[in-house]
Amino acid sequence: MKKIGIFYWPVKGNVATCAKKIEAEFGGSQTKLQTIDNANSESLTGLDLIIVGGSTTGADSWQQARGNNPWFDFYANFDKKPLAGIPVAIFGLGDQILYPDHFVDNMKMIKVEMEKAGGRIVGRWPTEGYDFTGSEAVEDDKFVGLALDHDHQNDLTDERIGTWVKQIKKEAGIS
């Protein structure tokens, strides 16, 4: 049985809700769900797929959000435990109505950090069906991971998660 780690932040709200939905889509028995503030290098041991998700930072850039930003501690774990080709899927939550110029920008930073650690990104997602004007998370006309707007398109969340999980299972060789 393949082992899947799902890491997310913040602890409460839409990100946690969606992380639990992703876990449920896998059936739960092969997944380990935890917040990034509780993760350490041992949390990464023996995983066949890593899923990382978060929301927008609440600042204009990640660097401005450094104060008590747990993401930087999370990324430091990969200095001790590099990913060495392990598939990594990313999901991001954003508000395309209030923040149309920065919709799910956070996924780009996660992608950069996971690639620096040697991860292989899987689960790119089409931009069709969203109404935004800009996102750092778009490369080659696709999001670098699953984009969710649970505030304004919550009726699409379950379907998107179901389709995406099937996609990343296939791309990562997880049955």
VENHU-V698613 format. One record per residue. N is the residue number from 1. RES is the residue in one small letter. SS is DSSP state (H for helix, E for strand, - for the rest). NEAR is the number of other ideal C-beta (glycine too) atoms within 10 Angstrom. Layout:
((N,RES,SS,NEAR) (N,RES,SS,NEAR))
This chain:
((1,m,-,8) (2,k,-,15) (3,k,-,14) (4,i,E,25) (5,g,E,21) (6,i,E,22) (7,f,E,25) (8,y,E,25) (9,w,E,20) (10,p,-,16) (11,v,-,12) (12,k,-,8) (13,g,-,11) (14,n,H,18) (15,v,H,22) (16,a,H,18) (17,t,H,16) (18,c,H,24) (19,a,H,25) (20,k,H,14) (21,k,H,18) (22,i,H,24) (23,e,H,19) (24,a,H,15) (25,e,H,17) (26,f,H,19) (27,g,-,9) (28,g,-,11) (29,s,-,6) (30,q,-,14) (31,t,E,21) (32,k,E,15) (33,l,E,18) (34,q,E,15) (35,t,E,18) (36,i,H,21) (37,d,H,13) (38,n,H,11) (39,a,-,20) (40,n,-,14) (41,s,H,13) (42,e,H,10) (43,s,H,18) (44,l,H,19) (45,t,-,10) (46,g,-,10) (47,l,-,21) (48,d,-,15) (49,l,E,24) (50,i,E,24) (51,i,E,29) (52,v,E,27) (53,g,E,25) (54,g,E,25) (55,s,E,21) (56,t,-,18) (57,t,-,18) (58,g,-,9) (59,a,-,12) (60,d,-,10) (61,s,-,12) (62,w,-,18) (63,q,H,11) (64,q,H,11) (65,a,H,17) (66,r,-,12) (67,g,-,6) (68,n,-,7) (69,n,-,16) (70,p,-,16) (71,w,H,20) (72,f,H,14) (73,d,H,13) (74,f,H,22) (75,y,H,18) (76,a,H,11) (77,n,H,17) (78,f,H,18) (79,d,H,10) (80,k,H,10) (81,k,-,16) (82,p,-,14) (83,l,-,18) (84,a,-,9) (85,g,-,9) (86,i,-,19) (87,p,E,23) (88,v,E,28) (89,a,E,29) (90,i,E,30) (91,f,E,29) (92,g,E,30) (93,l,E,28) (94,g,-,28) (95,d,-,18) (96,q,-,20) (97,i,-,13) (98,l,-,12) (99,y,-,17) (100,p,-,15) (101,d,-,10) (102,h,-,21) (103,f,-,29) (104,v,-,31) (105,d,-,21) (106,n,H,27) (107,m,H,30) (108,k,H,20) (109,m,H,21) (110,i,H,26) (111,k,H,23) (112,v,H,14) (113,e,H,18) (114,m,H,24) (115,e,H,14) (116,k,H,13) (117,a,-,19) (118,g,-,13) (119,g,-,23) (120,r,E,14) (121,i,E,18) (122,v,E,21) (123,g,-,24) (124,r,-,22) (125,w,E,26) (126,p,E,10) (127,t,-,14) (128,e,-,7) (129,g,-,11) (130,y,-,21) (131,d,-,11) (132,f,-,19) (133,t,-,10) (134,g,-,12) (135,s,-,25) (136,e,-,17) (137,a,-,26) (138,v,E,21) (139,e,E,14) (140,d,-,6) (141,d,-,9) (142,k,E,15) (143,f,E,25) (144,v,-,26) (145,g,-,29) (146,l,E,27) (147,a,E,28) (148,l,E,28) (149,d,-,25) (150,h,-,19) (151,d,-,13) (152,h,-,14) (153,q,-,16) (154,n,H,13) (155,d,H,8) (156,l,H,14) (157,t,H,18) (158,d,H,13) (159,e,H,9) (160,r,H,19) (161,i,H,19) (162,g,H,14) (163,t,H,13) (164,w,H,22) (165,v,H,22) (166,k,H,11) (167,q,H,16) (168,i,H,25) (169,k,H,20) (170,k,H,12) (171,e,H,16) (172,a,H,21) (173,g,-,11) (174,i,-,18) (175,s,-,7))
